[in-house]
């Protein structure tokens, strides 16, 4: 069974956010370590478009979260929490957020993208060209780097896959080079497209 088929079964072929039955597709909830049913939701085209592009946001469409925020599916809870945080300036979403409960693991997942932070609170990790880095990205080293505490030299041009971000330091990321987990300065990497 494909992920999309499993999502249709779980959701009874309805958008897990608004209940629509048309134009449904799988939506991977970032940051997702693997493409699995547990890290995905089934969402309609309207919900997907507004999740991907905040400029298209229609606050009244998201009143559906009043129901879907109570879902037992952690991925649905995460998206509901994030969308309510994006809309909290409207007033009514804050009331729903005050009622919502997420367990610690789900709360950490929900906060991973920084949707709950104001623009001046967000820690942005930027590569050497100013591109925004996200957890799971692949970057290329633009300079030979000596790894402290090791005889390893990470060579220029080395691809570092599935990076993780250091939450409290926008200049540091972590990744594996030759099987060793290292901290890399963002100014020495270039994001791969």
N, C-alpha and C positions, 0 to 999 in steps of 0.2 A: 504494500500500500504506500503510495506517495505521501509526502507531507500534506499536500493540498487535499487529497482524499481523506486523510486522517482528520484534518481540520474541518472538512465538510461534515464528517460523522460527528465530531465533538460538538459543533455549533448548530447541528441540524440545518446546514446550508443557509445560515443567516450571518450577517455581519455581527461579530462579537461585540461591537461597540454600539451600533445604532439599530441593529435588527433588520437592515435592508437585505433583500434577496437577489438583487441584480448586481452584475459586474463585480463578483467576489474574487479575491485572490489572496494568496498567502502574503503576510507582511512579517518580515523578520524583525524582532524587537531588539534594537541595538543596546549595548554591545553584545552580540551573540557569539559565543565561542564555537558553536557548531550549528549547522542548519538542522534543527530538530523541531518536532511538533511542540515540545515544551517551551521553546523560545520563539514561537510564532503565534500569530493570531490570523483569523480569517476576517478580512476587512473589505468593505465596498470601495468603489473608486472615489467617492466623495470623501470618505474618511482618510483614505491613503493620500489623496492630493493635499488635504489640509495638514496632515501630519508631516508631509515632506516639504511643504511650502507655507510657512506662517503667513505670508502675504495673502493667501487665499482663505484665511481663517474666517468662518462664519460662527460667531459665538452661540447663536441660537441652535445651530445644528448639534452642538455638543451638550445640549440639555439632556440628551440620551444617556449621558454618563451617570445621571441620577439613578439609573437602573443597572447599567453595566459595571459600575464600580464595585458592586456586591458580588461579582463573579467569583467562583472558586478557583479560576485559572490564573496563576500568578502573572503570566504574560499579559492578560487582559487587565489585571489590577495595575500593572506597571504603566501601561499605555494610558489608562484612565487617570492615574495619579499625575503623569506628565502633562496630559492635556489640560487637566484642571489647574495645574500650576501655570501653564502658559496663559490661561484665561483668567487668573485670579484677580486681575484688575477690574473685571466686570462686576465683582461683588458676590454674586450667587455661587461661583465655583469655590470661594473660600469657605462657605458654609458646608459644602460637600467634603472639602478637604478636612475640615475639623471633625467630621463624622467618620472619615475613612480610617481603617486600620490595616497596616501591612506588617507582616512578621519581619524580623531583622534582615533576613536574606533578601526578601523581596524589596524591602525599603532600600537596601544598598544597590540593588539592580536598578531600581527606579531613579535613584540619585546619580547613577553613573554618567549620565549624559549632561548633567548640570542644568536641566530644564527648570529646576526649582530656584535657581539663582538669578539675581538681577544681572544685567550686562556687566556692571562694574565688579561683581563678585566672581564671575566665571574665570577659572584658570585656563588659559588657552595655550596649548603646546603648538608652536609654529616651527616649521622646518627652515632651512637656510634661505629659502625663497619666500617665506611668509605664508606658505600653505598650512592650513589647520591640520594637525595630526590627530587621529582618533585611535583608540584602542583597537588592535587587530590589523592596523595598516601595515603595509610593507614599505620599508625605506631603504635607501642605498647610501652607503657611507661615501662622503665626498673627500675624505682625507684619511691617510693611514693613521690609526689610533693605537697607541701603546696602552694595554690594559693594566691598570695598577694592580700590584700584588700577583702578577703573573708574567710569564715570558711571552704571552700571546700578543701578537700585533694584528689588529683587525685591519685588513687591507682596504684601500680605496676601491669602490665599486662593489663591495660585498653587500648582498641583499640581506636585510634583517627582516624576517617575516613575523607577523603576529605580535607586534610590539605592545607593550603595556605602558600606560602613562603614570608618572609619579604624581599623585594627586596634589601635593602641596608645593611642587616646584615645576613651573612651566618650562624650565630649561633642561629638564631631565626626562628621558624615556628609558625603558628597559627592554632588552631583547637578547636572543641567543645568537652567539657567534661561535662557530666551531664547537657547538655543544655546551658552551659556557654562558651562563646568564650574566650579562654585564649592564652597567648604567652608561648611557651614551648622552652626550650633550646634543640638544636639538640643532644647534648651529652647525653641526658636522654631518647632518643627514639631509637627504632630499626625498620627498614623498614620491612613491611610484604611483602612476595613474592606473 
